Amino acid sequence: MPDATTNGHFNYRVHQATGMISVQSHCDIAEAFAQLKVRAATIGESLEATATGVINGTIRFDA
């Protein structure tokens, strides 16, 4: 699994959002990260912008 970085730098928002998605979707971390990447691509946002939306509660991954 690729790491959750932006331009090679650690990105805590992506990690935090991945954990939140894991809880919301009742899935493991790898699946949650995959869901985050797919959502970002689908809505045409960066991974970091989508992660920020998850943290702020504007994007949810409820099962």
Helices and strands as residue ranges (DSSP letters): E 5-6, E 9-10, H 12-25, H 29-43, H 47-56
